[in-house]
């Protein structure tokens, strides 16, 4: 179904970013851009993240993005370039700190860590989800023509899955589909790490990488947090989706309420004016009722009762 429903993540997610990079850029620059895009993606739509990375490229064009060039920018300039993303001021600080670690002679000596634990521990603003996505999408260096700089590139195993990345879409949907549940003992809510541990138990390892963009795109299009198109969903009607079950229950409650209102209105009847066989008009009360006087509308409430009138 996802193949029929294009989503922003399909064309602007970090997993397609390297394909958008100018081919003359080094692998080190491509990997840096993946890392930056992930840092900027927190609390930000893919469209705005992608636009911010494009703006950064445009600022340095025709040169590639490097840690040294990022450090050459003032905080104000860098902030203005990425202003479209959420928490851009804080991310400006993080970008500068990361760039400082990756410059020649820096703490990391131009090498981006190649393990989840090291990425999370080393870089500010990079959490487990971002670290997993980076490791799954960073480029390999064996085909890099610039042999002199191979030490600056990541030698990642393309067959290693690293983990299953859980973001807000994945967390929400997997609970909604009853794939992830809150532990009997533990936090009051399911955390991304709890969800990741449970999902890695049931999802085959070879599908970990594709699960994130699959569910993210589904959450961006068919099943949003506030807007859902249950009629387009392949599991509609199966009872597997808690959101659909809740929606049906809510719809049934509204229907019952409407039916009760109609039934109540049907009991209350108005005065009917009929004509007898002689042609004379008479007032006929089908049922005695209390009628709200006009004084009620101006602040005073007085009920008067009408009874069956004589002919």
N, C-alpha and C positions, 0 to 999 in steps of 0.2 A: 504493500500500500504506500509506503514512504517513497517508492520510486515514482509514483504518480503524483506526489505532492511535494514539489520543490520547497525547500526551506532556506532561510538566511544562512544557517550553518553550512549548507552544502556548497555555497559559493564564497562565503566569507569567514568560515571557521579556520582555526589555526592549522588544521590538517591540510588545507589547500593553499595556505600562504606561500610555501616555498615555490609552488608552481607559478605564482604571480610575480616572483622576484626576477629582476633582470638577470639573464643567464651569465652575465659577466661578473656578477657578485660572487664573492667567495662563499664557501660553505660556512665559514665562521660567521659571516654577516647574515646569512640566511637563518642560521640557528639562533643568533642574537635576536633577529626579528620575531622568530617564533616565541622566544622567551618574553620579549617585550609585549607582544600581542596578548599573551596569556596574562601577564601582569595587568594590562589595561582592561582585560575582559571582565574583571570582577565588578558585579553590580552594574553591568553595562551591556546593552544589546550588541549583537554581532555587527550590525550595520555601523554603529558608532565606533566600535573598536577598530574595524577595518578602515574606516575613514581616517582615524587618528594615525594609524600606521602609514597609510598612504600620504598623509600630510607630512609625516616625519621624513619619508623617502623624498618627497618633493622638495623639502627644505634643503636636503643635502645633495640633491641631484646636480651634476651627474655622478657624484661620488656615492659610495655605499655607506651604509650605517655602520659605524664602528664605536666602540666604547670611548675612544679619544674624541670623536666628533660630538658625542652626546655630552661629554664633560666640558666641551668648549662652549656650549650654550649656557646662557644665564638661566637661572631658575624661572625668571619671568617669561623668557622666550620659549623655553621648553613647556611651561605650563600653558602658554597660549596655543601651542601646536596641538596639545592633547586635550584641550579644554572640553571637547565633546564627550569625554568619558566620565563616568561617575568617580567622585573623589579624586579629581585630577591633581589637586594640590599635593595630596599625600603621595600619589603615584609619581609625581615629579621628583619628590625626595627619594623614593625607592629606586627610580631609574638611575638617578645620579649615584646612589650608593652601589648599585649593581655594576654600573659602568666603571666605577672606581676600583672594584675588585678585579675587573677583567682587562684592564689596560696592561700594556707591556710593563713588567716589573711590579704589577699589582699583586694582591694577595693570592689570586688564583693563576696568575701567569697566563692569561688569555684562555684558560681551559674552563669550560662550563662543566660542573659536576655531572657524572653519568649514573648516579643512583638517586632513588627517590628520597632517601633519608638525607643525603648530602645537599640536594637541591633545597629541600624544605628548611634545613638547618642553616644553610649558608645565605640564602637570598631573602631579604625582607619582602613581604607581600606575596610570596610564592607558597601556596599551600599544597597538600597532597594531590588534589585534583589537577592543579596546574602542572605539578611536577610529573605526574603520570602522562598527561597529554604532551608535555614537552618530550619526554623520553620516547613516546610512541611515534613522534613526528619529526624529531631532529634528523638532519641529514647525516649520511655516513661520509667519511673522508677518503676511502680507497681510490675513488676515481677523480679526486681533486688534482688538477694539473700542476698546481703550485707545490711541488714536493718540499720546498724549503720550509714551508709553514705547516707541515702536517701535524706538528706537535700541538698546534692551536685548535685542531679539529677533534670532534668526538668520534671515538671508535665504538659505536653502539651496535649491539647485536640485533639485526632486523627480525630475528625470530623470537625475540624476547617480548612478552606482552606487558611486563612491568606492573600491571594492575588494571582495575576497571575504574575509570574516572567517574565520580558521582558529583554532579552539580545540582542546582535547584530543580531543573526539569527532571533529571533522573531520580532524584530523591522523592519528588512529588508523585511521579507516575508509577514508580515501583511500589510505593505504598498504596496507591490508588488501585493497582492491579493485584494487590495482595501478595506480591513477591517478597516484600520486606515487611517485617512486623516489629513492634517494640518488644524488647526482651522483658521477661517477667521481672527480672531484677536489673536495675540500671537507670539511665536517665529517663525523665518523664516523656521525652520525645526521641524520635529516631534521628541520630546524627548522621552526617555523610559517611563517617568512618564505620559506624554500625551497619549502615546500608551496604557499604563496599564489602565488608566482611561476609555479609549474608549473600550478596549477589555473586561474589567470587566462588561461593560454595555450589551455586546452582547453575551458573552460566559457564559453558565450556570455555576454557582458557583461550582457545583460538578465536573466540567471539568477543573477547573483552574490548579490543580496540574499536570495533565497529558498533558496539552497544551504545557508547556515549553519543556520537552524532546521530544514530538512529532515533534514540529517544528524545534528544534535544530538538531535532527537527520536528518530531511528532508533537512535542509540547509547544513549539513555536507556531504550528499551523492548525492541526486538527483538534488538539486537546490542550488549550491554554488554561492558565490558572483561573481566569475569569470568564472565558468564552470557550465553549466546547461544542463540537459538531459531532454529536454521538451518532448521527445518521451516516456519517462517513467512516465510522470505526468498524474494523473487522471483527471486534469482539462484542459489538453491541448485541444485546439480547441474550448473552451467555450467562449473565450474573456474575462475571468475574471482575467487573469494574465497580468499585464502591461509589464512584461519582455518579454513574448511571443509575444505580440502585437508589441513591439519595434523591436524584432528580425525579425519578418516577414516583417515589414516595411523596415528594413535595408537590408534584403535579396532581397526584391523587387527592391529597389533602385540599388543594385549591378547588378541585372539581367537587369534592364533597361539600365544601363550604358554600360554593355557588349553588349547588342543588338545595342545600338547606335554606338559603336565602330565598330561592324561588318558591320552595314549599311554604315558607312563612308568609310570603306575599300572597300566595294563592289562598290562604286561610282568611286573611283580611280582605273583606269585600266592600266595595263602595255602595252608595245609595243608587238604586236603579229606578228609573222612571219608566213605568209601564202603562199601558192603556187597557182598561177592562173592556168587556163586551159592549158596553154602552158608548165607548169612545172617550169616557172621562179619564183624565190623567190622575195617577195617584203615586205617592212615594211608597216604595216597598223596601224594607230592610231585610236583606237575606240573613244578616246576623247583626245583633246589637254590637256596636263598637265604640270605642272612645276615639274622638276626633280632636286633634290638637288645634286649639283656637289660634287665630292670627296673633293674639297677644303674646303667644309664646315667642314669636319671631322678634318682638320688640322688648323682650326681657322678662315678661311675666308669663307663667305657664298656667293655663286653666283648661281643664278637661270638661267637656260637656257630653252628655250622652243623649243620643237620639233613639227614640223607640219607634216601633211600627206605627205609622200614621193611619188614622181612620180614613175611610173612603171619602 
